[in-house]
Amino acid sequence: MTTETIGTDAGDARITWHPAMKARLVLAVSHGAGGGIEARDLRALAGTLPAHGVSVALVEQPWRVAGKKVASPPKTLDVGWRGIWPAVAAPGLPVVSGGRSAGARVACRTAVELGAAAVLALSFPLHPPGRPEKSRAHELLGSGVPTLVVQGGNDPFGKPEEFPDGAHELVEVPYGDHGFAVPKRADLTQEQAVTLITDAVVKWAGSLG
């Protein structure tokens, strides 16, 4: 594991690399507006994917690196993501653009422009909680590249059945909330829920190229 600081037009971003021994893909994946790269799904992917030929670059947006508590506006997040892209593309491998929540929106909005091979959208915030009329489906549907959505079955930002039909694939994590936490009364454990996420991404990544 190595860490590098990348200067962007939005400020310094940080990349924590979890390299694969024989990498065939890079997954560059960022956090959401309410947390950082310590999120359970990001940690699990960084711990699992390198053994399957995927180097994982966990990206911290400049607002997190600067210690701010409030996320930058969407356009500024896009600027930060553009700024780190040369570093994640430097190994010369296809790059999957990924993120959780707000990071998933960034990945979808910039995929074609940056030449991403695919998009991984974790907990895509289809709408603000309780505001289904404020749909962000156009961002997901406009990604323009193969896209996998992994969504909690009880995500207040959009349950799987609320998602529109489209070219994307969608994997449901039963009972999961926006952070993929599952209640203790659920008939799957938290560990099983996380394994469902990593298994789905490993299978999907294996189908790319």
N, C-alpha and C positions, 0 to 999 in steps of 0.2 A: 504494500500500500504506500503510495506517495501522494503528496499534496503540492499543488502549484497555485500561485496567485496570478490571475490574468487581468490586465488592465483593459477596461471597456469604456465606452463613451458614457456609461451610466455609473462608473466607479469600478473599484476592484472587485472581481468575482473570484471564487475559489473552486478548484476542481480537486476532488479526492479520487485517485485512480485505484481501482481494484483490477489489475491486469490478468488476462488469461495467458497461459503458457503458450498456446498455439491459437491465437485469436483469429477469427474470421469476420467478426463484427465488433463494433463499438456501440454500446448503449450509453448515450449521454442523457442523464435524467435529473430533473430538478424537483425541488420541494414546492409546497403550496404556500398560501399567504399566511397560514396560521402556525407554521412550524418549519423545521429544517430537515437536513438529510438524515436525522436520527429517526425519522418515521419508520414504523415497523416494516412496511412493504419495501421501502428503499434499502433498508439494512439487509433484509432477506434476499433481495435480488443481487446486491453486491456480494453477499456471501455464497450465493448459489451459481450464478451465471458463469463466472470465470472457468469453472470446471467443465462447462459446455461450450467453450470456445468463444465466449462473449466477454470482452473487457468492459467493465462498468466504470463510467465517469460520473461520480456524484457531484452535481453542480450546485454551488451556493450563490444565489443572486447577490448583487452588490448591496442591496438593502440589508441582507442578513449579515454579510461580512462586516458592514459598518455598524452593526449592533442596533439597528433600528427595530422598533417593535411593530411598525405598520408597513405593510408591503407597498412597493411602488405601484403607480398606475400601470395598466396593461401595456401601453406604448413603451414605457420605460423598461418593463420586464423584457419586451421584445428586443430592445436595444442591448440589454445585458446578454441575452441569449445569442444574438448575432455576434457579439464581441468574443464569446468563448468558443464559437464554432471552429475557427481555424485550429485551435488547440486540440479539440476532439477529433478533427479530421486529419490531424498531422500524421497519425500512424498509417494513413493511406488505405484504410479499410472502409467499407460501407458503414455509415453511421445511422443508427436508429435514434430518432429524436423523441425523448420521453419526458414525462413529468407527472406529478400528482396534483390534482385540483387546479389551481391557477397555473401551475407549471405545465399541465396537460393542455390548457388553452394556448399557452405560448407555443408549445410544440406543434399544435395543429395550425396555428396562424402562420408559422414561418417555415413549414416543412418544404414546400415547393421552392420557395425563394432560396433556401440554404442547400437544397439538393439532398435532403434526408432520404434514406432508403425506405423508411417506414416510420410510423408513429406509435408509441406506447402511451396510452392515456389511462392513468390510474385515477379512479374516483373523479371522472370528468364532471365538473359542476354544470350540469345541464341548465340549471336555473337557480336563483337564490332560494333558500328554504321558504316554502309557502308561497312562492311567486312563480308558478309554472308559466305564466304569461310572459315572463322575462326570459325567454328561451335563448340559449347560446348554441342551439343545434347547428346553426349555419357554420360555426367554426369547425365543429367536428366533421360535418358533411363536406366541408371545403378543404380538408387536409390535403387531398390530391395524391396521397400515397397509401399503401397498405396500412391499415390502422387496427390496432387491438385496443378495445376498451375493457378494463377490469373494474367492475362496479359492485359495491355492496348492495345486497338485497334490500337493505333498509336505509339507504343513503338519502338524507333529507334534501340534498342538492340534485336529486334525480334518481329514482329507482329504475332498475333495468327495463321494466315494462313501459316506462315513459319515453324511452329512446326511440327516435324515428327509424324507419327502415333505411338502410344505406349500404354502402360497400364495406363498412367496417365489420369486424367481428366483435362480439361481446361475450364476456365470461362473467357470470354472476358469482359473487361470494355470498352464500346464503347468510341471512341475518346481519351481515356486516353494515356498519355505519360508514360515515365519510372517511374515517381512519382505519376501516376494516376491523374495528373491534366488534366482537360478537358477545352477546350476553351469556352469562354462565348457564342459563337454562336452555340454551340452544343445544341441538343434537350434534354439534360438531365443536371441537375445542378451538381455542385461539390458535394453537399450533397447527391444527388441521386446516384452518382458514388460511393461514399464511402459506402453508404448503400448496394449497389449491392455487394461490396466486403464482408462486414460483413455478409450479408444474405447468401452468397454462402459458407462462411467458417462455419457458424453456421450449415447449412444444412449438409455439408460434415462431420463435426465433429460429428454430431448426428448419422451418418451412421457407424462410427468407433466403433467396438466392441459392 
